[in-house]
Amino acid sequence: MEEVLLEWAKAIHKENPVVDVHLDLAAEVYNRRLYGERDVVERLYLPHFFEGGLNLLVSSVFVSGRDLPEKGLHVAMAQIGALREDLEPLRDVICVVTNRGELERVLRDGRIGVLLSLEGLDPVGTDLYLLRAFYDLGVRGAGLTWSRPNAFARGCCLAGERKEISGGLTDLGREVVAKMEELGMYLDVSHLNNDGFADVVECARKPFVASHSNAWSVHENYRNLRDDQIAVLASCGGVIGLNACGTIAGAAPQPREQAIECLCRHAEHLMAVAGQEHVGFGFDLCNGLSASMPRLSFETEEDDLLLHHGETLLLSAALLGRGMKEETLAGLIGGNFLRYFRTVLG
C-alpha cells in the first residue's frame, strides 16, 4: 500500500507545479563559496529538487546577528551576488525570476525558478531608498523582521526565551509596508510578533503571506499562528507555508513516521481553518545552512523533519493515505502559492 501511495504522489508531483517558499539558500551558498566551494546548488540541491519535482523556490536572504548592524547591507548584497554567480552555469536548468513573465517562461520550459526574499529588513537600516535598491537586485518579497527587533517591528521571540514579545509596527514599519506594496514586493509575516501581525492586518492593502509558519493549535511555539490569525490571513487572500523545522512543528527527525505524521497534522489543521486554497509548502530546511556556518565545534544542528526536497514525496504520500483528495494535494504542493505569485508579481 505504501508503494502505491508513493507512486501516486510521484505522479501528482510530475503533473502539477511544486513550490517551496522558504529556503535559506543564498546564505548557505555565500558561506560555502567564502570557503572555496563552488557549484553548491548543482552538487547539494539540484538532484533533490529534481526528485521532488520542484518548479519554484523562494530563497531567503538571511543575515545573522553576528553581522548586524555594521555588515548587514554588505552581507545581504553579497549573498544575492553569490547565489546568482552559483546559478549562472545552470541558467538552462534553474534561474532567478523577477516577474510574472519570467515565471511563466521557466514553468513552460521545465526549468526551476528562484524568487528572492529578504528575511527581515535589517540590511535596510532606516533608509527606505535601499528597499528600492534591493528591488532592482531582484528581491520581490520581505519580512519586516526576523526574530529580533529592528527599526520596523519586533520579532516573535528573544533567542532562548519562550515568551510573548509585545509591541507593534513602528511608524517606519507602517511606511515600509506601503512602500513595499508600491514597489510590487510581497509582505511576509513569519517571525513577526502578534501585535505586529495585527498591525499588518490593519494597514496592508494587498494579500500577504506567512512563508514558514505552522499551527499553534497543533504545537504551541512562538513561531506558529493562532487560529484567528490563520483565518484572517486567508480572508485577506494570503497563503501559509507549512514549516518542516522540528522545533517549530513539535517533533524530532526520528522516527521518520512520527515526523511525517506531525507535518500531516499541521497541514490538515491549517487547511481546516484557512481553507484548502490558502496553504502551501515553506519548509525552512536548515540543516544545510547550519552545516555551512563557521563554528568552533564540528557538531551541527539537524532539526529538519524532511532531509531534502525529494522527501516531499513521502509527505504527499502520507497525506494521500490519510484521505486527502488529489486536487487538494495539488494546491498544497504548489498550486496555491503559484496562484498567489501570479497575482502579486508584476
C-alpha positions as CSV (number, residue, x, y, z in Angstrom):
1,M,0.0,0.0,0.0
2,E,2.8,2.4,0.9
3,E,4.5,1.8,-2.5
4,V,1.2,2.5,-4.3
5,L,0.8,5.8,-2.4
6,L,4.3,6.8,-3.2
7,E,3.8,6.2,-6.9
8,W,0.6,8.2,-6.8
9,A,2.4,11.0,-5.1
10,K,5.2,10.9,-7.7
11,A,2.5,11.2,-10.5
12,I,0.9,14.2,-8.8
13,H,4.3,16.0,-8.4
14,K,5.1,15.3,-12.0
15,E,1.8,16.6,-13.3
16,N,1.4,19.7,-11.0
17,P,3.7,22.5,-10.0
18,V,5.7,22.1,-6.8
19,V,6.7,25.2,-4.8
20,D,8.7,25.8,-1.6
21,V,8.6,29.4,-0.4
22,H,11.4,29.3,2.1
23,L,14.9,28.0,1.9
24,D,18.0,29.9,3.2
25,L,19.8,29.1,0.0
26,A,21.5,32.4,-0.6
27,A,23.1,32.4,2.9
28,E,24.3,28.9,2.5
29,V,25.8,29.4,-0.9
30,Y,27.5,32.6,0.3
31,N,29.0,30.8,3.3
32,R,30.3,27.9,1.3
33,R,31.7,30.0,-1.5
34,L,33.6,32.1,1.0
35,Y,35.5,28.9,2.0
36,G,36.2,27.9,-1.6
37,E,33.3,25.7,-2.5
38,R,31.8,26.0,-6.0
39,D,28.7,24.6,-7.8
40,V,26.9,24.5,-4.4
41,V,23.4,24.3,-5.8
42,E,24.3,21.7,-8.5
43,R,26.1,19.4,-6.1
44,L,24.0,19.7,-2.9
45,Y,20.5,20.6,-4.1
46,L,19.7,20.1,-7.7
47,P,19.3,16.2,-7.6
48,H,16.8,16.5,-4.7
49,F,15.0,19.4,-6.5
50,F,14.5,17.1,-9.5
51,E,13.5,14.1,-7.2
52,G,10.7,16.2,-5.6
53,G,9.6,17.8,-8.9
54,L,10.4,21.3,-7.7
55,N,9.3,24.1,-10.1
56,L,9.6,27.3,-8.0
57,L,11.7,28.1,-4.9
58,V,11.9,31.2,-2.7
59,S,15.4,31.8,-1.5
60,S,15.6,34.0,1.6
61,V,18.4,36.5,2.1
62,F,19.2,36.0,5.8
63,V,21.7,38.0,7.8
64,S,22.7,36.6,11.1
65,G,23.1,38.7,14.2
66,R,26.9,38.5,14.2
67,D,26.9,40.7,11.0
68,L,24.5,43.3,12.3
69,P,24.4,46.2,12.2
70,E,27.7,47.1,10.5
71,K,27.9,44.4,7.9
72,G,24.2,43.8,7.3
73,L,23.9,45.6,4.0
74,H,27.2,44.2,2.7
75,V,26.4,40.5,3.6
76,A,22.8,40.7,2.1
77,M,24.1,42.1,-1.2
78,A,26.9,39.6,-1.2
79,Q,24.5,36.7,-0.7
80,I,22.5,37.8,-3.7
81,G,25.6,38.0,-5.8
82,A,26.9,34.7,-4.6
83,L,23.7,32.9,-5.4
84,R,23.4,34.5,-8.8
85,E,27.0,33.5,-9.6
86,D,26.5,29.9,-8.4
87,L,23.3,29.6,-10.6
88,E,24.8,31.2,-13.7
89,P,26.3,28.0,-15.2
90,L,22.9,26.4,-14.6
91,R,20.7,29.0,-16.3
92,D,19.2,26.5,-18.7
93,V,18.0,24.5,-15.6
94,I,17.5,26.9,-12.7
95,C,17.5,30.7,-12.6
96,V,16.3,33.8,-10.7
97,V,12.9,35.1,-11.8
98,T,11.6,38.6,-11.0
99,N,8.2,39.0,-12.7
100,R,5.2,37.0,-13.9
101,G,6.5,36.7,-17.5
102,E,9.8,35.2,-16.4
103,L,7.9,32.8,-14.0
104,E,5.7,31.6,-16.8
105,R,8.7,31.1,-19.1
106,V,10.5,28.8,-16.6
107,L,7.4,26.8,-16.0
108,R,6.8,26.4,-19.7
109,D,10.4,25.4,-20.3
110,G,10.6,23.0,-17.5
111,R,13.2,25.0,-15.6
112,I,13.2,25.8,-11.9
113,G,12.5,29.4,-10.9
114,V,14.1,31.1,-7.9
115,L,12.5,34.2,-6.2
116,L,14.5,36.3,-3.8
117,S,13.1,37.5,-0.4
118,L,14.7,39.4,2.5
119,E,14.2,37.5,5.8
120,G,14.0,40.7,7.8
121,L,14.6,44.3,6.7
122,D,17.7,44.7,9.0
123,P,20.0,45.3,6.0
124,V,17.9,48.3,5.0
125,G,18.6,50.0,8.4
126,T,16.2,53.0,8.3
127,D,16.8,54.1,4.7
128,L,13.8,53.1,2.5
129,Y,15.8,54.0,-0.6
130,L,17.7,50.8,0.0
131,L,14.5,48.9,-0.4
132,R,14.3,50.1,-4.0
133,A,17.9,49.1,-4.4
134,F,17.1,45.5,-3.3
135,Y,14.1,45.5,-5.6
136,D,16.4,46.4,-8.5
137,L,18.6,43.5,-7.5
138,G,15.7,41.2,-8.0
139,V,14.2,40.9,-4.5
140,R,10.5,40.5,-4.6
141,G,9.4,39.8,-1.1
142,A,10.4,40.6,2.5
143,G,9.6,40.0,6.1
144,L,9.7,43.1,8.3
145,T,11.9,41.4,10.9
146,W,13.4,38.1,11.8
147,S,13.0,37.0,15.5
148,R,14.5,40.2,16.8
149,P,13.6,43.9,17.0
150,N,14.6,46.4,14.3
151,A,13.5,49.8,13.1
152,F,10.3,48.5,11.6
153,A,8.8,45.9,14.0
154,R,9.5,43.4,16.8
155,G,10.1,39.7,16.2
156,C,8.1,37.0,17.8
157,C,10.8,35.9,20.4
158,L,14.1,36.6,22.0
159,A,16.7,33.9,21.5
160,G,16.4,31.2,24.0
161,E,13.3,32.6,25.7
162,R,9.8,31.3,25.1
163,K,7.6,34.3,26.0
164,E,5.3,36.8,24.4
165,I,7.0,39.8,22.9
166,S,4.8,42.9,22.8
167,G,4.9,46.0,20.6
168,G,3.5,46.6,17.1
169,L,4.9,48.2,14.0
170,T,6.7,51.4,14.3
171,D,5.7,54.4,12.2
172,L,8.6,53.5,9.8
173,G,7.2,49.9,9.8
174,R,3.8,51.1,8.5
175,E,5.6,53.3,6.0
176,V,7.7,50.4,4.7
177,V,4.5,48.2,4.2
178,A,3.1,50.9,1.9
179,K,6.5,51.3,0.1
180,M,6.7,47.5,-0.5
181,E,3.2,47.5,-1.9
182,E,4.0,50.5,-4.1
183,L,7.1,48.7,-5.5
184,G,5.3,45.4,-6.0
185,M,7.0,43.4,-3.2
186,Y,5.0,40.9,-1.2
187,L,5.0,41.0,2.6
188,D,5.9,38.0,4.7
189,V,4.7,37.9,8.4
190,S,6.5,34.8,9.5
191,H,8.7,35.8,12.5
192,L,6.5,38.8,13.3
193,N,5.0,39.1,16.8
194,N,1.3,39.1,17.5
195,D,1.0,42.8,17.9
196,G,2.8,43.4,14.6
197,F,0.6,40.8,12.9
198,A,-2.5,42.7,14.0
199,D,-1.0,46.0,12.7
200,V,-0.2,44.4,9.3
201,V,-3.8,43.3,9.0
202,E,-4.9,46.9,9.7
203,C,-2.5,48.7,7.3
204,A,-1.8,46.2,4.5
205,R,-3.8,46.7,1.3
206,K,-2.6,43.7,-0.6
207,P,-2.5,39.9,0.3
208,F,0.4,38.9,2.4
209,V,1.9,35.5,3.3
210,A,3.4,33.6,6.3
211,S,6.0,31.8,4.3
212,H,7.1,29.3,7.0
213,S,4.7,29.1,9.9
214,N,2.7,26.3,11.5
215,A,-0.4,26.0,13.6
216,W,-0.3,27.0,17.3
217,S,-3.2,24.7,18.0
218,V,-1.1,21.7,16.9
219,H,2.1,22.8,18.7
220,E,2.5,25.9,20.9
221,N,5.6,27.6,19.6
222,Y,6.1,31.4,19.3
223,R,6.7,30.9,15.5
224,N,3.3,29.4,14.9
225,L,0.0,31.1,14.0
226,R,-3.1,31.1,16.2
227,D,-6.4,30.0,14.5
228,D,-7.7,33.6,14.3
229,Q,-4.5,34.7,12.6
230,I,-4.7,31.8,10.1
231,A,-8.3,32.7,9.3
232,V,-7.7,36.5,8.8
233,L,-4.6,35.9,6.7
234,A,-6.6,33.6,4.4
235,S,-9.5,36.1,4.3
236,C,-7.0,38.7,3.0
237,G,-6.1,36.4,0.1
238,G,-2.8,35.2,1.6
239,V,-1.1,31.8,1.8
240,I,0.6,30.0,4.7
241,G,3.7,27.9,4.2
242,L,4.0,24.6,6.1
243,N,7.2,24.6,8.1
244,A,9.3,21.3,8.4
245,C,11.6,22.5,11.2
246,G,11.2,20.0,14.1
247,T,11.3,22.6,16.8
248,I,8.5,24.6,15.2
249,A,6.4,21.6,14.2
250,G,6.9,19.9,17.5
251,A,8.6,16.6,16.5
252,A,12.0,15.1,16.2
253,P,13.5,14.0,12.8
254,Q,13.5,10.4,14.1
255,P,11.5,8.2,13.9
256,R,10.6,9.2,10.4
257,E,7.0,8.0,10.6
258,Q,6.2,10.3,13.5
259,A,8.0,13.3,11.9
260,I,5.9,12.9,8.7
261,E,2.7,12.4,10.8
262,C,3.4,15.6,12.7
263,L,3.7,17.6,9.4
264,C,0.4,16.0,8.2
265,R,-1.4,17.2,11.3
266,H,-0.2,20.8,10.8
267,A,-1.2,20.7,7.1
268,E,-4.6,19.3,7.8
269,H,-5.3,21.9,10.6
270,L,-4.1,24.8,8.6
271,M,-6.3,23.8,5.7
272,A,-9.3,23.2,8.0
273,V,-9.0,26.8,9.4
274,A,-7.7,28.7,6.3
275,G,-9.4,26.7,3.6
276,Q,-7.6,24.4,1.2
277,E,-6.6,27.2,-1.2
278,H,-4.5,29.1,1.4
279,V,-1.8,26.6,2.5
280,G,1.4,25.5,0.7
281,F,5.0,24.5,1.4
282,G,7.5,26.7,3.1
283,F,9.7,24.0,4.6
284,D,12.5,26.1,6.1
285,L,15.0,23.3,5.7
286,C,18.0,24.5,7.7
287,N,20.5,21.6,8.0
288,G,22.4,22.8,5.0
289,L,22.8,26.4,6.3
290,S,23.7,25.1,9.8
291,A,26.4,22.9,8.3
292,S,27.8,25.9,6.3
293,M,28.2,28.3,9.2
294,P,31.6,28.8,10.8
295,R,31.8,27.3,14.3
296,L,34.2,26.3,16.9
297,S,32.7,22.8,17.2
298,F,32.1,20.4,14.3
299,E,28.7,19.5,15.7
300,T,25.8,20.8,13.7
301,E,22.2,21.2,14.5
302,E,19.9,18.9,12.5
303,D,16.3,19.7,13.1
304,D,14.7,19.2,9.6
305,L,11.8,16.7,9.5
306,L,12.4,16.3,5.8
307,L,16.0,15.5,4.9
308,H,15.8,17.1,1.5
309,H,13.2,18.1,-1.1
310,G,13.0,14.6,-2.5
311,E,11.2,13.7,0.7
312,T,8.3,15.9,-0.1
313,L,7.1,12.8,-1.9
314,L,6.9,11.0,1.5
315,L,4.7,13.8,2.9
316,S,2.4,13.8,-0.1
317,A,2.1,10.0,0.0
318,A,1.2,10.2,3.7
319,L,-1.4,12.9,3.1
320,L,-3.0,10.8,0.4
321,G,-3.0,7.8,2.7
322,R,-4.9,10.0,5.3
323,G,-7.6,10.7,2.8
324,M,-6.5,14.0,1.2
325,K,-8.0,14.4,-2.3
326,E,-5.7,14.7,-5.3
327,E,-6.9,18.2,-6.2
328,T,-6.4,19.4,-2.7
329,L,-2.9,18.0,-2.6
330,A,-2.1,19.6,-6.0
331,G,-2.9,23.0,-4.4
332,L,-0.9,22.3,-1.3
333,I,2.3,21.2,-3.1
334,G,2.4,24.3,-5.3
335,G,-0.8,25.4,-6.9
336,N,-1.8,27.7,-4.1
337,F,1.4,29.7,-3.9
338,L,1.8,29.7,-7.7
339,R,-1.7,31.4,-7.9
340,Y,-0.6,33.9,-5.3
341,F,2.7,34.8,-7.1
342,R,0.8,35.1,-10.4
343,T,-1.3,37.7,-8.7
344,V,1.3,39.8,-6.8
345,L,4.2,39.7,-9.3
346,G,4.3,42.5,-11.9
